[in-house]
């Protein structure tokens, strides 16, 4: 009995000692953390470093701030790649649910920037982040990831490339729509912005421009493999298995529409199936084009209006109006197309795509809206003004708009042409035919 009592007492003492040691360790971690955090926030990085290393070694799951702040110490203050890698890896190990997609994205960026991993290793890290939540990844890394998917699958599994493109593009579009909504009230010319609002507008504009650049890069990659010749047999092959899959149908119809494959019978098959599988403003707008193609102009117009009326989001209403404008342009109705594009702008004053659409309408009418060289070249002045407006209101398309701006500038009348026409530089000039706009003669 005495032995049992002794053993129980010994076990109790050991347990108490272990508990006390654990309590002491926790207290030490808390003290070190508070010292580290205070020094770090006071920018006393040398003092913060010693306590931070202690936390990295002994208090790995204490706080995610150990890694948030520590990444700056490792990367920017100490510039120690080995230590920086350790920060990312320990954070992912001990705080796997704290914004993991962004952490994977940032980790890939750091490794790539410092040439610390192969392209394949970086791709695998991006893939992990992408599978968690693509919306939390850096915009550049979305592009890098998609390029990696394309390189690995374009010849063996093009459908994977298309699916990834749609996923990435939808993620980018979601972000762009968010910034567009935030920019609308900050772009009101009658409103005086305070310091905070100016800062927000600048941040939203920078992010929109970056996203627009990625969107353009994605389109450039996909355009090489998403040809009508490749899409049609692919969709014929997979249609039966997906004829009730509204997401697959929406993406297939959208891609064939954007690639100009509407004349192929498969487009009509897909559009009808999409309208049946998911009656919505989007599916109705596509099906309206089928009705029009088959000679039912009034039915097409009614369905477009129905699609528009069902939508409640002003930005989406703007997109529908622009889609209707594109259909009018295809019918040769340039004035109607411009009117619809202007309606798109009324729902979204920052619709750079609508302004750019009008610019292209004008530029395409240069030869028909003028007799002399001067008159024809003045049409490009109107197109230039629209393209410049597109760039100023919508940062996301500033890169694309810039290309048109440079092209149109190269086509405006030169000093010699203006002099020969006997027109005063800087004077007003009314463009003839359907355009009917008054612009300034270049100075």
C-alpha positions as CSV (number, residue, x, y, z in Angstrom):
1,X,0.0,0.0,0.0
2,X,2.9,2.4,0.8
3,X,4.5,1.6,-2.6
4,X,1.2,2.5,-4.4
5,X,0.9,5.7,-2.3
6,X,4.5,6.6,-3.1
7,X,4.0,6.0,-6.8
8,X,0.8,8.0,-7.0
9,X,2.5,10.9,-5.2
10,X,5.5,10.7,-7.5
11,X,3.2,10.7,-10.6
12,X,1.3,13.7,-9.2
13,X,4.6,15.6,-8.6
14,X,5.8,14.9,-12.1
15,X,2.5,16.0,-13.6
16,X,2.5,19.1,-11.5
17,X,6.1,19.8,-12.6
18,X,5.2,19.3,-16.2
19,X,2.2,21.6,-15.9
20,X,4.3,24.3,-14.2
21,X,6.9,24.0,-16.9
22,X,4.3,24.4,-19.6
23,X,2.8,27.4,-17.9
24,X,6.3,28.9,-17.6
25,X,6.9,28.3,-21.3
26,X,3.6,29.9,-22.2
27,X,4.4,32.9,-20.0
28,X,7.8,33.2,-21.6
29,X,6.3,33.0,-25.1
30,X,3.8,35.7,-24.2
31,X,6.5,38.0,-22.8
32,X,8.7,37.5,-25.8
33,X,5.8,38.1,-28.2
34,X,4.8,41.4,-26.6
35,X,8.4,42.6,-26.6
36,X,8.8,41.5,-30.2
37,X,5.5,43.1,-31.4
38,X,6.3,46.4,-29.6
39,X,9.8,46.6,-31.0
40,X,8.6,45.7,-34.5
41,X,5.8,48.2,-34.5
42,X,8.3,50.8,-33.3
43,X,10.6,49.8,-36.2
44,X,13.3,48.6,-33.8
45,X,14.0,45.7,-36.0
46,X,17.3,44.7,-34.4
47,X,15.8,44.4,-31.0
48,X,12.7,42.6,-32.4
49,X,14.9,40.1,-34.2
50,X,16.2,38.2,-31.1
51,X,12.8,37.7,-29.6
52,X,11.3,36.8,-33.0
53,X,13.8,34.0,-33.5
54,X,12.9,32.7,-30.0
55,X,9.2,32.7,-31.0
56,X,10.0,30.9,-34.3
57,X,11.9,28.2,-32.4
58,X,9.7,27.8,-29.3
59,X,6.3,29.4,-29.8
60,X,5.4,28.3,-33.4
61,X,1.6,28.3,-33.0
62,X,1.3,31.4,-30.7
63,X,0.1,33.9,-33.2
64,X,0.0,34.3,-37.0
65,X,1.6,37.8,-36.5
66,X,4.8,36.0,-35.8
67,X,4.8,35.2,-39.5
68,X,3.1,38.2,-40.8
69,X,5.7,40.5,-39.2
70,X,8.4,38.0,-39.5
71,X,8.2,37.8,-43.3
72,X,9.3,41.5,-43.4
73,X,12.2,40.9,-41.0
74,X,13.4,37.9,-43.1
75,X,12.8,39.3,-46.6
76,X,13.4,43.0,-46.3
77,X,15.4,43.6,-43.2
78,X,17.7,40.6,-43.0
79,X,17.3,39.6,-46.7
80,X,17.8,36.0,-45.7
81,X,16.2,33.6,-48.3
82,X,16.6,30.5,-46.1
83,X,14.9,32.3,-43.2
84,X,12.1,33.7,-45.4
85,X,11.3,30.2,-46.7
86,X,11.1,28.9,-43.2
87,X,8.6,31.7,-42.3
88,X,6.3,30.7,-45.2
89,X,6.6,27.0,-44.5
90,X,6.0,27.3,-40.7
91,X,3.0,29.6,-41.3
92,X,1.4,27.2,-43.7
93,X,2.1,24.3,-41.2
94,X,0.8,26.0,-38.0
95,X,-1.8,28.4,-39.4
96,X,-3.2,26.5,-42.4
97,X,-6.6,28.2,-42.3
98,X,-5.3,31.8,-42.1
99,X,-5.7,33.1,-45.7
100,X,-3.8,30.1,-47.2
101,X,-4.5,30.9,-50.9
102,X,-2.8,34.3,-50.5
103,X,0.1,32.9,-48.5
104,X,0.8,30.3,-51.2
105,X,0.6,33.0,-53.8
106,X,3.0,35.3,-51.9
107,X,5.3,32.3,-51.3
108,X,5.4,31.5,-55.0
109,X,6.2,35.2,-55.8
110,X,9.0,35.3,-53.3
111,X,10.6,32.1,-54.6
112,X,10.3,33.2,-58.2
113,X,11.6,36.7,-57.6
114,X,14.7,35.3,-55.8
115,X,15.2,32.3,-58.1
116,X,14.9,29.9,-55.1
117,X,12.8,27.2,-56.9
118,X,12.2,25.7,-60.3
119,X,9.2,26.6,-62.5
120,X,7.6,23.3,-61.7
121,X,8.0,23.8,-57.9
122,X,6.5,27.3,-58.2
123,X,3.6,26.0,-60.3
124,X,2.7,23.4,-57.7
125,X,2.6,26.0,-55.0
126,X,0.4,28.2,-57.2
127,X,-1.8,25.2,-57.9
128,X,-2.4,24.7,-54.2
129,X,-3.3,28.3,-53.7
130,X,-5.6,28.2,-56.8
131,X,-7.4,25.1,-55.6
132,X,-8.1,26.8,-52.3
133,X,-9.4,30.2,-53.6
134,X,-8.2,31.8,-56.8
135,X,-9.8,35.1,-55.8
136,X,-7.2,35.5,-53.0
137,X,-4.2,35.0,-55.3
138,X,-2.2,37.9,-56.7
139,X,-3.3,39.0,-60.2
140,X,0.1,38.3,-61.7
141,X,0.1,34.8,-60.3
142,X,-3.2,34.0,-61.8
143,X,-1.7,34.7,-65.2
144,X,1.5,32.7,-64.3
145,X,-0.7,29.8,-63.2
146,X,-2.8,29.8,-66.3
147,X,0.2,29.9,-68.5
148,X,1.5,26.9,-66.7
149,X,-1.8,25.0,-67.2
150,X,-1.8,25.9,-70.9
151,X,1.8,24.8,-71.4
152,X,1.1,21.4,-69.8
153,X,-2.3,20.7,-71.4
154,X,-2.8,22.5,-74.6
155,X,-2.0,19.5,-76.8
156,X,-3.2,16.7,-74.6
157,X,-6.2,18.2,-72.7
158,X,-7.5,21.5,-74.2
159,X,-10.7,21.2,-72.2
160,X,-8.7,21.6,-68.9
161,X,-7.2,24.8,-70.4
162,X,-10.6,26.2,-71.3
163,X,-12.0,25.3,-67.9
164,X,-9.1,26.9,-66.1
165,X,-9.4,30.0,-68.3
166,X,-13.1,30.3,-67.4
167,X,-12.4,29.9,-63.7
168,X,-9.5,32.4,-63.8
169,X,-11.4,34.9,-65.9
170,X,-14.5,34.7,-63.7
171,X,-12.3,35.4,-60.7
172,X,-10.7,38.4,-62.5
173,X,-14.1,39.6,-63.6
174,X,-15.5,39.3,-60.1
175,X,-12.7,41.5,-58.8
176,X,-13.1,44.0,-61.7
177,X,-16.8,44.3,-61.0
178,X,-16.1,45.0,-57.4
179,X,-13.6,47.8,-58.2
180,X,-15.9,49.2,-60.9
181,X,-18.8,49.5,-58.4
182,X,-16.5,51.2,-55.9
183,X,-15.2,53.6,-58.6
184,X,-18.6,54.8,-59.8
185,X,-19.3,57.2,-56.8
186,X,-15.7,58.3,-56.8
187,X,-15.8,59.3,-60.5
188,X,-18.6,61.8,-60.2
189,X,-17.2,65.0,-61.7
190,X,-19.5,67.1,-59.5
191,X,-18.2,65.6,-56.3
192,X,-15.2,67.0,-54.4
193,X,-13.2,64.1,-53.0
194,X,-11.5,64.2,-49.7
195,X,-8.0,62.9,-49.0
196,X,-9.2,59.4,-48.1
197,X,-11.5,59.2,-51.2
198,X,-8.7,60.2,-53.5
199,X,-6.4,57.6,-52.0
200,X,-9.2,54.9,-52.4
201,X,-9.8,56.0,-56.0
202,X,-6.1,55.7,-56.8
203,X,-5.8,52.3,-55.2
204,X,-8.9,51.0,-57.0
205,X,-7.6,52.4,-60.3
206,X,-4.2,50.7,-59.9
207,X,-5.8,47.4,-59.0
208,X,-8.2,47.6,-61.9
209,X,-5.4,48.4,-64.4
210,X,-3.4,45.4,-63.1
211,X,-6.5,43.1,-63.4
212,X,-7.2,44.4,-66.9
213,X,-3.6,43.6,-67.9
214,X,-4.0,40.1,-66.7
215,X,-7.4,39.8,-68.5
216,X,-5.7,40.8,-71.7
217,X,-2.8,38.4,-71.1
218,X,-5.3,35.5,-70.5
219,X,-7.1,36.3,-73.8
220,X,-3.8,36.4,-75.7
221,X,-2.9,33.0,-74.4
222,X,-6.3,31.4,-75.0
223,X,-6.7,32.9,-78.5
224,X,-3.9,30.7,-79.8
225,X,-5.8,27.5,-79.0
226,X,-9.5,28.5,-78.8
227,X,-10.2,28.6,-82.5
228,X,-13.5,27.7,-84.1
229,X,-11.8,24.7,-85.7
230,X,-10.8,23.4,-82.3
231,X,-13.9,24.4,-80.3
232,X,-16.6,23.0,-82.6
233,X,-15.4,19.3,-82.6
234,X,-14.6,19.6,-78.9
235,X,-18.2,20.8,-78.0
236,X,-19.8,18.2,-80.4
237,X,-17.9,15.5,-78.5
238,X,-18.9,16.6,-75.1
239,X,-22.4,18.0,-75.7
240,X,-24.4,14.9,-74.8
241,X,-22.7,14.6,-71.5
242,X,-23.2,18.3,-70.7
243,X,-26.5,19.3,-72.4
244,X,-28.1,19.9,-68.9
245,X,-25.0,21.5,-67.4
246,X,-25.8,25.2,-67.3
247,X,-22.2,26.2,-66.3
248,X,-20.6,24.2,-69.1
249,X,-23.2,25.5,-71.6
250,X,-22.8,29.1,-70.6
251,X,-19.0,28.9,-71.0
252,X,-19.3,27.1,-74.3
253,X,-21.8,29.6,-75.8
254,X,-19.8,32.6,-74.5
255,X,-16.5,31.3,-75.9
256,X,-18.1,30.6,-79.4
257,X,-19.7,34.0,-79.3
258,X,-16.5,35.8,-78.4
259,X,-14.5,33.8,-81.1
260,X,-17.1,34.6,-83.8
261,X,-18.2,31.1,-84.3
262,X,-22.0,31.9,-84.4
263,X,-22.4,30.8,-88.0
264,X,-21.6,27.2,-87.1
265,X,-24.8,25.1,-86.4
266,X,-23.2,23.9,-83.1
267,X,-23.6,27.5,-81.7
268,X,-27.3,27.3,-82.2
269,X,-27.5,23.9,-80.5
270,X,-25.5,25.2,-77.5
271,X,-27.5,28.4,-77.2
272,X,-30.9,26.6,-77.3
273,X,-29.7,24.1,-74.7
274,X,-28.4,26.9,-72.4
275,X,-31.7,28.7,-72.6
276,X,-33.6,25.5,-71.7
277,X,-31.2,24.5,-68.9
278,X,-31.0,27.9,-67.3
279,X,-33.6,30.4,-68.3
280,X,-31.9,33.7,-67.3
281,X,-31.1,37.1,-68.7
282,X,-27.8,35.8,-69.9
283,X,-29.2,32.8,-71.7
284,X,-32.0,34.8,-73.2
285,X,-29.6,37.4,-74.6
286,X,-27.7,34.6,-76.4
287,X,-30.8,33.0,-77.7
288,X,-32.1,36.3,-79.1
289,X,-29.2,36.1,-81.5
290,X,-30.4,32.8,-82.8
291,X,-33.9,34.1,-83.3
292,X,-32.5,37.0,-85.3
293,X,-30.3,34.7,-87.4
294,X,-33.4,32.7,-88.3
295,X,-35.2,35.8,-89.5
296,X,-37.3,36.5,-86.4
297,X,-36.2,40.1,-85.8
298,X,-39.1,41.1,-83.7
299,X,-38.8,38.0,-81.5
300,X,-35.1,38.7,-81.1
301,X,-35.8,42.3,-80.0
302,X,-38.5,41.2,-77.6
303,X,-36.2,38.6,-76.0
304,X,-33.3,41.0,-75.7
305,X,-35.7,43.4,-73.9
306,X,-36.9,40.6,-71.7
307,X,-33.4,39.7,-70.8
308,X,-32.6,43.3,-70.0
309,X,-35.7,43.8,-67.9
310,X,-35.0,40.7,-65.8
311,X,-31.6,42.0,-64.7
312,X,-31.4,44.3,-61.7
313,X,-27.6,45.0,-61.4
314,X,-26.8,48.3,-63.3
315,X,-23.3,47.0,-64.3
316,X,-24.8,43.8,-65.8
317,X,-27.5,45.9,-67.5
318,X,-24.7,47.9,-69.1
319,X,-23.0,44.7,-70.3
320,X,-26.3,43.6,-71.9
321,X,-26.8,46.9,-73.7
322,X,-23.2,46.6,-75.0
323,X,-23.9,43.1,-76.2
324,X,-27.0,44.4,-78.0
325,X,-24.9,47.1,-79.6
326,X,-22.5,44.5,-80.9
327,X,-25.4,42.6,-82.5
328,X,-26.6,45.9,-84.1
329,X,-23.1,46.5,-85.5
330,X,-23.1,43.0,-87.0
331,X,-26.4,43.9,-88.8
332,X,-24.7,47.0,-90.2
333,X,-26.8,49.4,-88.0
334,X,-24.0,51.7,-86.9
335,X,-26.2,54.5,-85.6
336,X,-28.3,52.0,-83.6
337,X,-25.2,50.4,-82.3
338,X,-23.9,53.7,-81.0
339,X,-27.2,54.5,-79.4
340,X,-27.2,51.2,-77.5
341,X,-23.6,51.7,-76.4
342,X,-24.5,55.1,-75.1
343,X,-27.3,53.4,-73.1
344,X,-24.7,51.0,-71.7
345,X,-22.7,54.1,-70.6
346,X,-25.8,55.5,-68.9
347,X,-26.0,52.4,-66.7
348,X,-22.2,52.4,-66.1
349,X,-20.5,55.7,-66.7
350,X,-17.1,54.0,-66.3
351,X,-17.8,51.5,-69.1
352,X,-14.5,51.9,-71.0
353,X,-15.5,49.0,-73.3
354,X,-18.6,51.0,-74.5
355,X,-16.6,54.1,-75.2
356,X,-14.0,52.0,-77.1
357,X,-16.8,50.3,-79.0
358,X,-18.0,53.7,-80.2
359,X,-14.4,54.6,-81.1
360,X,-14.1,51.6,-83.3
361,X,-17.5,52.3,-84.9
362,X,-16.2,55.7,-85.9
363,X,-12.8,54.5,-87.1
364,X,-14.5,51.9,-89.2
365,X,-16.5,54.6,-91.0
366,X,-13.6,56.9,-91.9
367,X,-13.8,56.1,-95.6
368,X,-17.6,56.3,-95.8
369,X,-18.0,59.5,-93.8
370,X,-15.7,61.7,-95.8
371,X,-14.7,62.5,-99.4
372,X,-11.4,64.3,-99.1
373,X,-8.4,63.1,-97.1
374,X,-9.0,65.8,-94.5
375,X,-12.6,64.8,-94.0
376,X,-11.7,61.1,-93.7
377,X,-8.9,61.8,-91.2
378,X,-11.2,64.0,-89.1
379,X,-13.2,60.9,-88.3
380,X,-10.2,59.6,-86.5
381,X,-10.3,62.7,-84.3
382,X,-13.7,61.6,-83.1
383,X,-12.5,58.0,-82.7
384,X,-9.5,59.3,-80.7
385,X,-11.6,61.3,-78.4
386,X,-13.7,58.2,-77.6
387,X,-10.7,56.0,-77.0
388,X,-9.1,58.6,-74.7
389,X,-12.4,58.8,-72.8
390,X,-12.4,55.0,-72.5
391,X,-8.9,55.0,-71.0
392,X,-9.7,57.8,-68.6
393,X,-12.9,56.3,-67.1
394,X,-11.8,52.6,-67.0
395,X,-8.3,51.8,-65.8
396,X,-8.9,48.1,-66.5
397,X,-8.7,48.7,-70.3
398,X,-6.2,51.5,-70.3
399,X,-3.6,49.1,-71.9
400,X,-6.0,48.1,-74.8
401,X,-7.3,51.6,-75.2
402,X,-3.7,52.9,-75.4
403,X,-3.1,50.8,-78.5
404,X,-6.1,52.3,-80.3
405,X,-5.1,55.8,-79.1
406,X,-1.7,55.5,-80.7
407,X,-3.3,54.1,-83.9
408,X,-5.9,56.9,-84.1
409,X,-3.3,59.6,-83.4
410,X,-1.3,58.3,-86.3
411,X,-4.3,58.9,-88.6
412,X,-5.5,62.4,-87.6
413,X,-4.9,65.0,-90.3
414,X,-1.3,66.4,-90.4
415,X,-0.4,70.1,-90.6
416,X,0.0,69.8,-94.3
417,X,-3.4,68.1,-94.8
418,X,-5.1,70.8,-92.6
419,X,-3.3,73.6,-94.5
420,X,-4.3,72.1,-97.9
421,X,-7.9,71.9,-96.8
422,X,-7.8,75.6,-95.8
423,X,-9.0,74.9,-92.3
424,X,-7.9,76.8,-89.2
425,X,-6.2,74.5,-86.5
426,X,-8.2,74.5,-83.3
427,X,-11.4,75.4,-85.0
428,X,-14.7,73.4,-84.7
429,X,-15.5,70.9,-87.4
430,X,-18.7,68.9,-87.8
431,X,-18.3,65.3,-89.1
432,X,-20.8,64.3,-91.8
433,X,-23.0,61.3,-92.3
434,X,-24.3,59.2,-89.4
435,X,-21.6,60.2,-86.9
436,X,-22.7,63.9,-86.8
437,X,-20.2,64.8,-84.1
438,X,-18.5,68.2,-83.7
439,X,-14.8,68.0,-82.9
440,X,-11.7,70.3,-82.8
441,X,-9.3,70.4,-85.7
442,X,-5.9,69.3,-84.4
443,X,-3.7,72.1,-83.3
